[in-house]
Amino acid sequence: MKSIRVVAAIIKDKDKILATKRSYGEFKGGWEFPGGKIEEGEDKKTALIREIKEELNANIEIDSYFATINYTYPNFHMIMDCYICSIDDFAINEEIHDEAKWLTKDELDSVNWLAADEKIVNKLKIYLSSKIAVSACLLGGNCRYNGKNNYNEEIEHLLKDKEVYKICPEVLTGLSIPRKPVEI
């Protein structure tokens, strides 16, 4: 199966994120974060700057790395590196996109995202939240049935600068640590 490497810009303006709708090809009508393929000899950031110039007729400022998504479509596997970016003004290239919208966190589910981009949307909901509840075991709390944890560095990274409420649903219901594993 063919594998392609792409970059995407998560363009942020205060509490809003820019979404663009494809105007051509097999994914016509699907919403995505603007960006595209990395050309031979190009680094990721150079590719992203070039792609945004082509798609939005704009210069972007790349603020920070956000996430890498691996997704397998029926005809190819895609690895997408995503960056939080900012932009002053833009004009969409209608050969690539026929619509653009600024969406708040609560509006992110209002468009029909392409499958790979949908994985980014779920991470963005956390990124755009100021307060969030998280299972304590994911942040290193030894509250699993066996007295250990499921620490996840990626989740800790997403929660940076957030007001975090660590909870353990099992402990809240009165289960002990350690305890017998429960099966569904």
N, C-alpha and C positions, 0 to 999 in steps of 0.2 A: 504494500500500500504506500502511496506517495505521502511524504511528510513535508509540510511547509512551516516556515518560521515567520511569524508576523509580529507587528507591534501595534499597540492601540493607545490612544490618548483619552484619558478620563479627564475631560476638560471641566474644571470646577470654577464657578463664580459664586462666591459666598456660600449659600446653602443649596445651590443648584448644580446639576450635572448636565452636560450637553449630550443629547442622543441624536443620531442621524439615521435616516431611512434610505436603504439601498434603492436605486432607480434602475438597476440592470442585473442581468445574469440569473443564476439559479437561486440566489437568495433575495431577489427583487421583492420589495415590500417589507422586508425584515429590518428591524431596528438594531443598530450596532453603535459601538464606540468607534469614532473615525480612526483610520490607520490603514496599514496594509503590509504587503510582503517586504521583507528585507532583501535588497538586491545583493548580488555577488560583490564582496569586498566592502560592504557597508557595515558600520556598527549600528546597534539598535537605536541609539539616540539620533544619529544622522538620518537613518531611515524614517524615523517618526517625524522629524522636522520636515523632510522632503514630502512625505505622504500628506501631512496637514497642509502644506503649501499647495499641493495638487488638488486636494479634496475640498479645502475650505478657503483657499486663496488667502492664507493668513500665516503669520509667524506665531509660534507658540513658545512658551517658556516651560521647560520640563522641571517640575518642582521636586518630584521624588518617585522612586520605584514603588509600585503598588502590589503587584502579584503576577505570577505566571500561571496560565491556564493551559492544560492539555485537554484536547477534545478530539474525538474521532467522529467525523461525519461519514456518511456512507462511502464516499469516494476518496477521502484523504484524511490524514491525521494533521491536526494543527497545534502548534505550540505558540501561544500568544503572550508576549511580555507587555504588561500594562503599566502606564506611568500616569501619575497625577500631574496635570498641566494647567496652565492658565493662558488666556488669550485675550487680546484687547477687542478686536473686531474681526468679523469673518463674512464671507459670501460663499455659499455652497456652490460647488461645481455640479450642475444639474445632470451631467453625464454620469456622475457617481452617486449622488444623493438627491432626492427630490423634496426632502423636508428635513428640518432640524427643530428640536424642541429643547428648552431648558426645563429640567424636571427636578422637583424637590424629592427628598427621601420618600415621602408618602405618595409621590406620583410615579416612582420608578416602575411599578407594575402596571402602569396604564398603557404601555406600548407592547407590541409583540416582538420581544428580543430574539435575536438569533441564539441558538442553543449555547454556543461557547460564551457569548456575551452575558447570557443569563447567569452564568456561574459568577461573573464579576459583579452583577447586580446584587446578589446575595451578600457578598463581602462589602459592597458599598453601603448597604443598609447599616451595617455595624460601624463602618468608618464615619458615616454621617450622623450617628447617634452620639449624644453626650453622656447618656446614662444607659447601662446595659447590665442585665443579670446573666451570669455565666456559671455553669456547673463547676464547683470548686475543684473537682478532680482534674479538669482541663488546665487549671492554673497551678497544679502541683499539690493540691490538698490531698492528703492520704485518707480519702473517705470511700474508696471503692470497697466492694464486698470483701476483698482480700487484704484490706489495709494499705493498698498502694494507690497510685494515681495514674491518670492518662495525660500527663503534661503535654501541651501542644504549643510549640514555640510560635507557630504562625498565628494562633489565636492571641497569644500574648502580644505579638506585634500589632495586630489589628486593634487591640484595646488600649494601646498607648494613648495617653492624654484623655482617657475616658473615666467617668465615675463608674466604678465596677462594683456590682453586688455579687459576691461569691455565695453560691447556695449549693446545697446537696439535697436534692429532693428525697432521697432515701433516708438520710439522717433526719430531715424535717418530719418524716412520717414515723420516726421512732425506731427505725432499724439500727442495729448495733454495728460496730466496726471491730473486728471483722465479722462477717456473717456468711451464711450459706448463699451461693449464687442462685439467682432466680432465673428461671427459663420461661420464655414466652410459649 
